[in-house]
Amino acid sequence: MSWSERQRQMLQAMGLTVWAPPAPLRDEPPAMAAAEPARAPRVPAPVPPPAPTPVPMEEASAVATLGWPELRAAVAGCRACALCDARTQTVFGVGHERAHWMIVGEAPGEQEDRAGEPFVGPAGQLLDDMLRALALTRQPGPPEKQVYIANTLKCRPPRNRNPEPAELARCEPFLKRQIALVQPRVILAMGRFAIQQILRSDEAVGRLRGRVHSYQGVPVVVTYHPAYLLRQPADKAKAWDDLCLAASLLTAP
Ligand code: URA
């Protein structure tokens, strides 16, 4: 801080000693510059990728206490990231609120954004077929038959681009709370982003499938995303094996 002459006089009159650095001589270079040897021009350091924006602790812990109606309202009104600007509506989730099976996908696409329901496009039709093969459905039914379906992101990324780490971090408390409320007996994580979110793993789906993982004490089976299976139908047999593995966890004595 620099004092004006008037302030200095006032402070001195109050008995306070004011220290001021000696004024540099007119032609003297600034101290720092004098100490610095001449250097080659600096090459700017590479900019690291942005770290996921951590969700403020108080927000995440507030979401962790919400019941279904409040959680639904919190998602519908969420403006925590830029995805809210382009969405038609949020896509909360659908199914039995105490389903034995919970299916976790990636993010709404164009049709889900319009319908407000996850997996209603072509990938969703394949998902419904896969569920039907196990006598499961998203339609109303008892909790052992009617699944609960949710996505890692509740808003559609523009042009269906991949979710960004900051978006996933912002949305995570909602999925976490949905899982806590449903208390499923098995989670089927479909595709890379669901797996990353739930298992905190960057490993490829192919390396993680075929065994049982765990999320907060709930068994997790990972499998290919239905959209991938539409492009690579040869892997449908592996996805069927994954579904059978998940089913075996519920029928085991
Ligand atoms: N893909 C997903 O992962 N979720 C949807 O809701 C639709 C497509």
Residues whose N, C-alpha, C, O or C-beta is under 5 A from the ligand:
A	BS01	URA	G105 E106 A107 P108 G109 E112 P118 F119 A123 N151
